[in-house]
Amino acid sequence: MAKRRATSSQRHQPTMHDVARIAGVSQMTVSRVMRGTGYISKDVRNDVVKAAREIGYVHNRLAGGNATYDNPIVGVVVPTMQNRVFTEVLSGVNEALNESGLRPVFGVSEYSLETEEDLVFDLLSWRPRGLILPGLEHTASLRKIIAQTGVRVAEIMDIDGDPISACFGFSHAKAGEDMAKHLIERGYRTFGYVGSQGGADLRATKRFDAFSRVIREAGASLVFNRSPEGATSMEVGRQITDEVLGQPNPPGAVYYANDDLAAGGIMHCLAEGISIPKQIALAGFNGLGFLSALPKLLTTTVTPRFEIGKAAASWLMHSDTTEAIQKTELSAKLRIGETT
């Protein structure tokens, strides 16, 4: 039987008094912390925030004390705005919401689950109609407050796991497996991997785990693995590709966490007179539009970014808090180019 979520009327809603009691301060102090007014010591502020999150209390910023999550805004958290992926997701979200007069309000987590938690607590204080969150991995406090408030949540860009309410995306594990099988079929036996965000991109990690498992099962080997910190770019892709090819025994193929890195790999090879794929094969992820302007068409996985954003926002517009939990797959597809 499909799981169903309890309605907000079935939950005890914690109050400012509850927070004050647990934190050992006055309600006025709690109010000042929540409103960000007046001088409050750092220790007291931390105690109040910790108590609020412990019991799932969310401050209500709206005048009149409206406690329902039924306002014409949708809170959206994206992990980054430094590549094209999530601008396309937001375009899909915006198109769907415009049809019903709702408006998105968004924040950027930079792949930090703790920052995502902070953003969600702040967004919930405005009593949004719903939330759109990246991926299926979140902090325990974030999950608790969502359960406490009963706010509708659409998780996007992943289906490899258990959603809170509903998720819209594709299997990163399958994308990694498909790419590994393609490269094995092409005869490659030694591989390099160039990741991103210092490993903080958990969806890229799912692809890599599946990719490396398939190549191991095929008797092949991973001879280079690097995930630089910070934002990804073509420049970073060029730098790491130079490092890959400078190894005593460089791999026959390199799998990149995204197309920006892979495009940098292509540009490095072209600048150095390295034949692709004769001397080295390159593969990316996402299928971004700018790839058509490159001298060689990259082998990559094309993801339905706009469609995912639109589907998630459409679900929020028409769902209610008693709907069964659901998982919606919008398939990603392997596109074989000239680099493998």
N, C-alpha and C positions, 0 to 999 in steps of 0.2 A: 504494500500500500504506500502511496506517495506521502512523504512527510509534509505536514502543514505547519504554518507558523501561528503562534498565538497572537491574538489581536492585542492592541495596546491597552484596551480596557481590562484585559486579563492580567496585566502586570502592575505591580506596585511601583508607582513613580516616585523615586527618591526626591527629597526636598532639600532646600538650602539649610534647614534646621538639622537634617541628617548629616550633612557635610560638616557643619559647625561642631556637632557633637563628636564626630569621629576625629576631626582635626584638633579639637580642644580649643576652639576659638569662638568668637561671637559671630552671629549671623551677619552683622555689619561688616566684619572683616572678610567673610566669605563673599559678600556682595561686592566689596571693593576689589577683591582679587578677580572675580568674574568680569567686572566691568573695566578693570585696568585703571582704576582711579585711586588717588591718594597714595601715600607712602606705605608700603608693606615690605617687611624684610624678606630677603630671598628665602630664608628657611621657612618662614610662615607661609609664603606663597607656595613653596614646594609641598608643604604639608596639606594645604587646602586642595591643590591640584591632585595630589595623590589620593586624598580621601574621596574627592569627586569621582575620580576614575574607578576607584575601588568599588563604589556602590552604583556606578552608572548614572551619575547626575550630570545633566546638561543645562547650562544656564540659558535662559530665554531672553534674547536681546530685543524681542518685539514688544512694543508698547501695548498695553492692554492685557498682557499675560496670556495670549493665545497659546495653548499648550499642544495643539494638534500639528502634525506634520503634513500640512495641506496648503502650503503657499506656492505661488507661481514661479518658484525657482527650483532648479535641480543642481545639487552639488556634484562637481566632477573633479576627481583627482587623477592627474596623469603623472607618470614617472619622470618625464623630461619634455622640454620644448626645444631641445637642441638638435633634433633631427626631424625629418618630415613625417615620420610615422604617426605621431600623435596629433599633428595639425590636421591630418586627414581624418583621424578618428573624431576630433572635435567638430570637423565640418559635417560629418554624418550625424553627430549628436544634435548640432544646431539645426540642421534641416528638419529632423524629426520633431524637435521641440517647437519650432516655429509654426508648425501646423496646428498646435493647440494653445498657442499663446504663452507657453512656458519659456523660461530663460535660464541658460546655464551660468553658473558661477563656479570658477575652477581654481584649483591650486596645484602646485608642482611639488612632488615629493623628492625628486632627484634620487630615486631608487632607495630611499630610506623608509623602512617600515615605521620607525618612530616619528619621522616627520609626517608621514601619512596619517598616523594616529592623531597628531596635533591638529592637522588640517580638518580631519573629520569631526573632532570635538568642536572646533570653531564653526564649521559649516552647520552642524546640527543645532547650534545656538540660534540660528536663523530659521529653524523649523522648515527645511526644504521639503518639497514633494517627494524627493527620493535622492539616492546617491548612485553615482557611477564610479567604480573603483577598478584600478588595474590589477589583473591577476587574482589568484585565489589564496595567496598567503598574506596574512595580516597578524597584527599583535593580538594577544589575548584580551587586552583592554578594549581594543576597537571592536572585536567580536562581541564582547560583553555589552557595550553601550548600544550596539545595533540590536541585540536581542532585547535589551531593556526598553528601548524606545519603540521598537517595531517599525522603524523607518524602512521603506522599500529600498533594496540594494540590487543593482545590476553590476556584476563583475565582468570585465571584458578582457579580450586577447588571450584567453586560456580556457581549456576545458579539462586539463589534466589534474583533477582533484574534485573536492566536494564544495559546491557553491553555498553561500549563505542563503540566498534567495533564488537567484537565477544567474547564469553565466552565458556569455556569448563570445564565441571565439573558435579556436582550432586547437588541435593537439600538437604541441611543440615536440613531444616525444616522437610522434609519427613523422614530423618534418625532419628531425634529425636522423631517424632511421632511413627515410627515403633518400636523403642526400648521401648517406654512407653507402647504401646499396648501389646507388648510381655510380659512385666513384669506384667501388669495388668491381662492379661490372665492367668499367672502363679499363681495369687492369692495374689500378694504383694500389700500392701495398704499404707505403709509408706516408704518414699524414702529419700535418701541423694544424694547430687550432689557434685562432686569434680571437679572444673574447673581449668583453667590454665591462666598464664600470667596476673593475676590480673584483668581478664575480658577484656584485650586488644585483645584477639583472637575473632574477631567479628563473625567468622564462627562457633566457639564453642558456642557463645552466641545465634546464630540462632537455633542451636540444642537444647540448654537448654530451650529457650523460648517455642519451640514446645513441648518438653518433658513435661515441667511443666504444659502447657495448657491441654494436654491430661490427665494427672493424676488428675488435678483439676476437669475436666469434668467428670471423673470416680468416683468422690467423695473421692479420695485418697488425701494424703497430703505430702508435702515436709517438712521434719523436720530438715534437715541439708543442708547448702549450703555454700561452701567455695571455693574461687578461689585464691590460693596463688600467690604472686608476683614471677616474675622470671621464669627461665626455668623449664620445667617439667622433672621428672625422676622417676625411680622406688623408689629411696630413699624418694622423696617427697610423692609419693603414699603411702609408708609404714607409714610415719609420720602422714599424714592426716587420713588414715584409723584407726590408733590408736586413733586419736582424735574422729573420728566418733563413734567408738565402746565404747568410754569412756563416751558417753552421758548417762544421766539418762534413757532415752528411745530411744535406738539406732534404726535406720531404719531397715526395713526388706530387703531392696535392695539399692545398691549404684551404681549410674551411673557416670562414669568417663569421662572427656573430651578427653582422649586418652588412648591408650593401655599401655604406659609406666606407667602412674599413676595406672591403673587397675592391672597391673602385680605386682606393689609394694603392692597393696591391697591383692592380692593372697598370696604373700610371707609373709606378716604380719600375715594373718590368719593361715597359715600353721605353722609358728613359735610359735604362741600362742595357737595352738590346737583348733582353731575355725572352725567348720564344714561349708564348702561351698557346696551347697547353703542352707543347713539345718538351720544354724543359721543366715546366711546373704548371699544374692545373690550379685554378682558383674558383671558389664557389662562395656565394653570399647568402643573404636572407632578407626578404621583404618584398623584392620586386618593385623598387621605387621607380618613378617615372623618368628620372634623369639618366637612368642606365642606357636608354635608347640613344643618348648623345655620345656615348663612349666609343672609342675606336673598335672595341670588341664587345659583343653582347655577352654579358655575364650569366653564367649558370647560377640560378638562385631559386628561392621559394617565394612565390607570389602570395601575399596575404591580403585578405579582403578588409582593409582597415576602415574605409568609409562605411561599408556595409555593416560592420560590427558596431560602430558608433550609432548608426541609425537604428539598428535592431534593438540595441540596449535602451536607447531613449524611447523608442516606440513602446517597448514593454512597460517601462515605468509609467508612461502616460495612461496605459489601459489596465494596469495590474491593481490588485488590492492586497491587503496584508494577510488575507486568508488563502491566497493562491498556493497551490502545491509548488514545491521547489522544482526548478526545471533547468535543463542544460541544452543549449542550442549551438550546434556546430555549423560554422560557416567555413568550409574547407579551404585550406591552403594548398597550393599546387606547385609541384616541381616544374621549373621551366629550364630546359637544357639549352644552353647558349653555346658560345664559341670558345669558352675558357676551360672546358673539360673535354 
